[in-house]
Amino acid sequence: MNWDNKDKDPWGGKNDASDFDDLIKKFSAFIGGKDKSSRKKPGNGGGMKIPTTRIFLYGFFIFLIVYASQCVYQLDASERAVILRFGKFYEEQQEGLNYRLAGIDERYIENVSLTRRYTQTNSMLTKDENIVDVTVSAQYRISNLKDFVLNVKDPEGSLRLAIESALRHVVGDNTLEQTLTVGRENIAQEVQGRLQQILDNYETGLVVQQVNIEKTDPPAAVKDAFDDVVAAREDKEKLQNEAERYALTIVPEARGQAQARIRNAEGYLLEVIANAEGEVGRFTQLLEEYEKAPTVTRDRMYIDAMQAVLSNTTKVMVDIDSGNNLMLFPLDQIIQNSTRDSGLTKRNGDDNE
């Protein structure tokens, strides 16, 4: 496609390179008119003018561009900036594109979402006048950038001193055993609360997220002796636990045996009473029968007693008035006892196999 008017651009304007020069001239006229140094040189009629004004304006525009590039800057999502103008707080700038006066404003940029960590080890005096080496670590971040920049000259140095102060105060309220064993968690919580209170009082702009007691050790000079004490304490606890475990085992067993013996005694008591009552009842019945027929009852009792005695022996002696005693062998009893004994022997042999 051809353009009808070559002196104009495609948008209908003139394509004249002198537009910028005209703009420069207008600006020059606005700031003071023509430069007197642009006069003709003597003896050179109709000679070239020296373009000092144009050079100055070009330099001025370049300076403005460079200066503007130094004034505009970008902040990330986790960054904040504090601007001081002539040494006085001006504003706190958030994330995104921001502006400052370069050479006039002072800028302090910090990452406010970054969690920082500090660890230190100090020798502390406990409540019971013992010395212990405590290693403590603190995690913190910037909560108020203005206070962090303006209120304290060295906020992180103040944090270190505050940690030591809070730790000495808390450890001084605890014994050596508490510091070395079960009291470490409580000490960490108390140190965190006291540390945050100190930082807030000085308005450092820092917030403590967590405090941990990493390690607690006795001084190196007495460490061996302390290890022996710890070992003895552990042995003591071990023996106590074993004794308690044995007590928990033997006491219920002894109580069970006592209850079993009590039950057996009660059963034996009932058995003896029942047997006695039975014997009394039987004697009462015999007495009644004896009173009815004394001779018959007496003979019956004698025969029953002799049967009970002689049934358990294999030999019987018979007393004869006119001669020697006669020994009788009850063969039926002997055979019956032999059969019974052989059966018992065979049963025992089977059980042993």
ChimeraX attribute file (.defattr): number of C-alpha atoms within 10 A of each C-alpha:
attribute: neighborCount
match mode: 1-to-1
recipient: residues
	/A:1	3
	/A:2	5
	/A:3	9
	/A:4	7
	/A:5	10
	/A:6	10
	/A:7	12
	/A:8	13
	/A:9	12
	/A:10	11
	/A:11	6
	/A:12	9
	/A:13	9
	/A:14	13
	/A:15	12
	/A:16	11
	/A:17	8
	/A:18	9
	/A:19	11
	/A:20	10
	/A:21	12
	/A:22	11
	/A:23	11
	/A:24	16
	/A:25	17
	/A:26	13
	/A:27	13
	/A:28	17
	/A:29	12
	/A:30	10
	/A:31	9
	/A:32	8
	/A:33	12
	/A:34	14
	/A:35	14
	/A:36	9
	/A:37	12
	/A:38	13
	/A:39	12
	/A:40	14
	/A:41	13
	/A:42	8
	/A:43	7
	/A:44	8
	/A:45	8
	/A:46	9
	/A:47	11
	/A:48	11
	/A:49	11
	/A:50	14
	/A:51	11
	/A:52	13
	/A:53	18
	/A:54	15
	/A:55	11
	/A:56	12
	/A:57	15
	/A:58	13
	/A:59	12
	/A:60	12
	/A:61	12
	/A:62	12
	/A:63	12
	/A:64	12
	/A:65	12
	/A:66	11
	/A:67	14
	/A:68	15
	/A:69	12
	/A:70	14
	/A:71	15
	/A:72	13
	/A:73	12
	/A:74	12
	/A:75	17
	/A:76	11
	/A:77	12
	/A:78	12
	/A:79	18
	/A:80	21
	/A:81	22
	/A:82	22
	/A:83	21
	/A:84	18
	/A:85	16
	/A:86	11
	/A:87	10
	/A:88	11
	/A:89	15
	/A:90	13
	/A:91	12
	/A:92	15
	/A:93	18
	/A:94	16
	/A:95	13
	/A:96	12
	/A:97	11
	/A:98	13
	/A:99	15
	/A:100	18
	/A:101	15
	/A:102	14
	/A:103	11
	/A:104	11
	/A:105	19
	/A:106	18
	/A:107	15
	/A:108	14
	/A:109	15
	/A:110	16
	/A:111	16
	/A:112	17
	/A:113	14
	/A:114	12
	/A:115	13
	/A:116	12
	/A:117	14
	/A:118	14
	/A:119	15
	/A:120	13
	/A:121	15
	/A:122	14
	/A:123	16
	/A:124	21
	/A:125	19
	/A:126	21
	/A:127	16
	/A:128	12
	/A:129	11
	/A:130	14
	/A:131	17
	/A:132	20
	/A:133	18
	/A:134	23
	/A:135	17
	/A:136	21
	/A:137	17
	/A:138	22
	/A:139	15
	/A:140	19
	/A:141	17
	/A:142	21
	/A:143	15
	/A:144	15
	/A:145	22
	/A:146	20
	/A:147	16
	/A:148	20
	/A:149	19
	/A:150	17
	/A:151	14
	/A:152	15
	/A:153	11
	/A:154	12
	/A:155	21
	/A:156	15
	/A:157	11
	/A:158	15
	/A:159	21
	/A:160	15
	/A:161	13
	/A:162	19
	/A:163	26
	/A:164	18
	/A:165	15
	/A:166	21
	/A:167	24
	/A:168	18
	/A:169	17
	/A:170	20
	/A:171	24
	/A:172	19
	/A:173	15
	/A:174	18
	/A:175	16
	/A:176	22
	/A:177	14
	/A:178	17
	/A:179	26
	/A:180	17
	/A:181	10
	/A:182	10
	/A:183	15
	/A:184	21
	/A:185	15
	/A:186	14
	/A:187	21
	/A:188	21
	/A:189	16
	/A:190	17
	/A:191	28
	/A:192	20
	/A:193	14
	/A:194	18
	/A:195	25
	/A:196	18
	/A:197	16
	/A:198	17
	/A:199	19
	/A:200	13
	/A:201	9
	/A:202	14
	/A:203	17
	/A:204	26
	/A:205	20
	/A:206	22
	/A:207	18
	/A:208	21
	/A:209	14
	/A:210	15
	/A:211	24
	/A:212	18
	/A:213	21
	/A:214	14
	/A:215	14
	/A:216	19
	/A:217	16
	/A:218	20
	/A:219	16
	/A:220	11
	/A:221	8
	/A:222	10
	/A:223	12
	/A:224	12
	/A:225	12
	/A:226	15
	/A:227	12
	/A:228	11
	/A:229	12
	/A:230	13
	/A:231	12
	/A:232	12
	/A:233	12
	/A:234	12
	/A:235	12
	/A:236	12
	/A:237	12
	/A:238	12
	/A:239	12
	/A:240	12
	/A:241	12
	/A:242	12
	/A:243	12
	/A:244	12
	/A:245	11
	/A:246	11
	/A:247	12
	/A:248	11
	/A:249	11
	/A:250	12
	/A:251	11
	/A:252	11
	/A:253	12
	/A:254	11
	/A:255	11
	/A:256	12
	/A:257	12
	/A:258	12
	/A:259	12
	/A:260	12
	/A:261	12
	/A:262	12
	/A:263	12
	/A:264	12
	/A:265	12
	/A:266	12
	/A:267	12
	/A:268	12
	/A:269	12
	/A:270	12
	/A:271	12
	/A:272	12
	/A:273	12
	/A:274	12
	/A:275	12
	/A:276	12
	/A:277	12
	/A:278	12
	/A:279	12
	/A:280	12
	/A:281	12
	/A:282	12
	/A:283	12
	/A:284	12
	/A:285	12
	/A:286	16
	/A:287	14
	/A:288	13
	/A:289	14
	/A:290	14
	/A:291	11
	/A:292	11
	/A:293	11
	/A:294	14
	/A:295	11
	/A:296	12
	/A:297	17
	/A:298	14
	/A:299	11
	/A:300	11
	/A:301	13
	/A:302	12
	/A:303	12
	/A:304	11
	/A:305	11
	/A:306	10
	/A:307	11
	/A:308	11
	/A:309	10
	/A:310	12
	/A:311	12
	/A:312	10
	/A:313	13
	/A:314	15
	/A:315	15
	/A:316	13
	/A:317	10
	/A:318	11
	/A:319	11
	/A:320	9
	/A:321	7
	/A:322	6
	/A:323	7
	/A:324	9
	/A:325	11
	/A:326	11
	/A:327	11
	/A:328	11
	/A:329	13
	/A:330	13
	/A:331	11
	/A:332	10
	/A:333	16
	/A:334	14
	/A:335	12
	/A:336	10
	/A:337	15
	/A:338	12
	/A:339	12
	/A:340	11
	/A:341	12
	/A:342	11
	/A:343	12
	/A:344	11
	/A:345	12
	/A:346	11
	/A:347	11
	/A:348	11
	/A:349	10
	/A:350	8
	/A:351	8
	/A:352	7
	/A:353	5
